[in-house]
Amino acid sequence: MTFRLYSGDSNVFETQQLAYRCPTAEHPDLMPFEPTEIERWLIVGGGGFGREVYHWTLGHLHSGDHGGSVGFLDDNQHCLDTFPDLVSLWRGRISEYSPQPGDRLLMAIADPAVKLKVGEHLIARGALFASFAHPKAIISPDTLIGVGCILCPFSVVCCNVRVGNFVSMNIGALVGHDSIVGDGGTLSPHSDVAGQVELERGVFLGCQTVILPKTKVGEFARVGAGSVVISNVRSHSTMMGVPAKRISWNKTDDAPLKKAA
Ligand SMILES: CC(C)(COP(=O)(O)OP(=O)(O)OC[C@H]1O[C@@H](n2cnc3c(N)ncnc32)[C@H](O)[C@@H]1OP(=O)(O)O)[C@@H](O)C(=O)NCCC(=O)NCCS
């Protein structure tokens, strides 16, 4: 994970301060980038969450004097065709994207495994991701947060929490004190992570899930909507119910994408 202290006075992230190249196999150390003028914001993923991110970020993204614009990256070029207010926005394919110096990317894919693959693939190609928190998100000033995160309105991060890269917290999602959210975590609306919890890499929490204190949820586990996790969860489990029980194994393919040629 790459962390950056959340230090903004307002709830809008200073995206230029927060955009970092992640460590890669070749560059394991944190590599702060030189802030450059942002000319284009690109939302990665044109599905439901991508459209939500577009609307939550409207008016909150800083851009340069050169006509800063917003577009989408999605390999499905028809993803926005039925949305009249979005159909005219610029669209490019993820697989064909070539990073430009003034670009800053926002990750808006909900599926953790896909999100991590695409995000890490784009970073390996030189893309720069920013993190965004809506002004109505509540974030403890000692939060450590990675790149490519989206914190929607009414999401709450309590004290001494570490949020990894490519984490999304949807409306009303809460992470309690002294918790860790691993890279790629997706916290659906009103999911409630209590204190001293560890969510490993790639965990998906459905709407209105509850994770009780001091539990650990293993990597790429999924917790069904409305479920309550009361004890540790093994990696790749699909859990449902109150209390949550394993109903199946998540067969997600979490191998990284092959590096672009
Ligand atoms: C955990 C989850 C991802 C599993 O998805 P899946 O592997 O596709 O599983 P399915 O949806 O096929 O459901 C498998 C079984 O569990 C049942 N089930 C699904 N969700 C359930 C839930 N939250 N609680 C209890 N049972 C549930 C289904 O009815 C199905 O039962 P059946 O086998 O008797 O037909 C999914 O059930 C879920 O809860 N997703 C959360 C969605 C959400 O909150 N999205 C946020 C959008 S912003």
The ligand as an SDF file (V2000), in Angstrom:
LIG
                    3D

 48 50  0  0  0  0  0  0  0  0999 V2000
  -22.4440  -11.4490   -2.1090 C   0  0  0  0  0  0  0  0  0  0  0  0
  -22.8810  -11.3260   -3.5560 C   0  0  0  0  0  0  0  0  0  0  0  0
  -21.8760  -10.4500   -4.2890 C   0  0  0  0  0  0  0  0  0  0  0  0
  -22.8540  -12.7230   -4.1390 C   0  0  0  0  0  0  0  0  0  0  0  0
  -23.2160  -12.6430   -5.4940 O   0  0  0  0  0  0  0  0  0  0  0  0
  -23.3190  -13.9880   -6.3670 P   0  0  0  0  0  0  0  0  0  0  0  0
  -22.1230  -14.8460   -6.1720 O   0  0  0  0  0  0  0  0  0  0  0  0
  -23.6460  -13.5320   -7.7370 O   0  0  0  0  0  0  0  0  0  0  0  0
  -24.4500  -14.7550   -5.7060 O   0  0  0  0  0  0  0  0  0  0  0  0
  -25.9630  -14.7300   -6.1310 P   0  0  0  0  0  0  0  0  0  0  0  0
  -26.4490  -13.3430   -6.2680 O   0  0  0  0  0  0  0  0  0  0  0  0
  -26.0870  -15.6480   -7.3170 O   0  0  0  0  0  0  0  0  0  0  0  0
  -26.6860  -15.4040   -4.8790 O   0  0  0  0  0  0  0  0  0  0  0  0
  -26.3970  -16.7200   -4.4530 C   0  0  0  0  0  0  0  0  0  0  0  0
  -27.5230  -17.1450   -3.4910 C   0  0  0  0  0  0  0  0  0  0  0  0
  -27.4940  -16.3050   -2.3140 O   0  0  0  0  0  0  0  0  0  0  0  0
  -28.7410  -15.5960   -2.1840 C   0  0  0  0  0  0  0  0  0  0  0  0
  -28.4290  -14.2290   -1.7650 N   0  0  0  0  0  0  0  0  0  0  0  0
  -27.9320  -13.2470   -2.5460 C   0  0  0  0  0  0  0  0  0  0  0  0
  -27.6900  -12.1520   -1.8230 N   0  0  0  0  0  0  0  0  0  0  0  0
  -28.0320  -12.4410   -0.5390 C   0  0  0  0  0  0  0  0  0  0  0  0
  -27.9850  -11.7150    0.6720 C   0  0  0  0  0  0  0  0  0  0  0  0
  -27.4880  -10.4690    0.7020 N   0  0  0  0  0  0  0  0  0  0  0  0
  -28.4170  -12.3270    1.7950 N   0  0  0  0  0  0  0  0  0  0  0  0
  -28.8750  -13.6090    1.7550 C   0  0  0  0  0  0  0  0  0  0  0  0
  -28.9270  -14.3570    0.6170 N   0  0  0  0  0  0  0  0  0  0  0  0
  -28.5090  -13.7650   -0.5040 C   0  0  0  0  0  0  0  0  0  0  0  0
  -29.3670  -15.6410   -3.5570 C   0  0  0  0  0  0  0  0  0  0  0  0
  -30.7660  -15.5700   -3.4810 O   0  0  0  0  0  0  0  0  0  0  0  0
  -28.8950  -16.9860   -4.0880 C   0  0  0  0  0  0  0  0  0  0  0  0
  -29.6990  -17.9730   -3.5230 O   0  0  0  0  0  0  0  0  0  0  0  0
  -30.0520  -19.3340   -4.3310 P   0  0  0  0  0  0  0  0  0  0  0  0
  -28.7280  -20.0090   -4.5990 O   0  0  0  0  0  0  0  0  0  0  0  0
  -30.9220  -20.0860   -3.3920 O   0  0  0  0  0  0  0  0  0  0  0  0
  -30.7100  -18.9000   -5.5780 O   0  0  0  0  0  0  0  0  0  0  0  0
  -24.2870  -10.7290   -3.7200 C   0  0  0  0  0  0  0  0  0  0  0  0
  -25.2350  -11.6290   -3.2680 O   0  0  0  0  0  0  0  0  0  0  0  0
  -24.4880   -9.4400   -2.9450 C   0  0  0  0  0  0  0  0  0  0  0  0
  -24.9670   -9.3910   -1.8180 O   0  0  0  0  0  0  0  0  0  0  0  0
  -24.0980   -8.3220   -3.5940 N   0  0  0  0  0  0  0  0  0  0  0  0
  -24.1930   -7.0200   -3.0090 C   0  0  0  0  0  0  0  0  0  0  0  0
  -24.7680   -6.0690   -4.0200 C   0  0  0  0  0  0  0  0  0  0  0  0
  -24.6120   -4.6670   -3.5440 C   0  0  0  0  0  0  0  0  0  0  0  0
  -24.8060   -4.3540   -2.3900 O   0  0  0  0  0  0  0  0  0  0  0  0
  -24.1650   -3.8370   -4.4560 N   0  0  0  0  0  0  0  0  0  0  0  0
  -23.8930   -2.4770   -4.1630 C   0  0  0  0  0  0  0  0  0  0  0  0
  -24.3180   -1.6270   -5.3250 C   0  0  0  0  0  0  0  0  0  0  0  0
  -24.0180    0.0640   -5.0000 S   0  0  0  0  0  0  0  0  0  0  0  0
  1  2  1  0
  2  3  1  0
  2  4  1  0
  2 36  1  0
  4  5  1  0
  5  6  1  0
  6  7  2  0
  6  8  1  0
  6  9  1  0
  9 10  1  0
 10 11  2  0
 10 12  1  0
 10 13  1  0
 13 14  1  0
 14 15  1  0
 15 16  1  0
 15 30  1  0
 16 17  1  0
 17 18  1  0
 17 28  1  0
 18 19  1  0
 18 27  1  0
 19 20  2  0
 20 21  1  0
 21 22  1  0
 21 27  2  0
 22 23  1  0
 22 24  2  0
 24 25  1  0
 25 26  2  0
 26 27  1  0
 28 29  1  0
 28 30  1  0
 30 31  1  0
 31 32  1  0
 32 33  2  0
 32 34  1  0
 32 35  1  0
 36 37  1  0
 36 38  1  0
 38 39  2  0
 38 40  1  0
 40 41  1  0
 41 42  1  0
 42 43  1  0
 43 44  2  0
 43 45  1  0
 45 46  1  0
 46 47  1  0
 47 48  1  0
M  END
$$$$
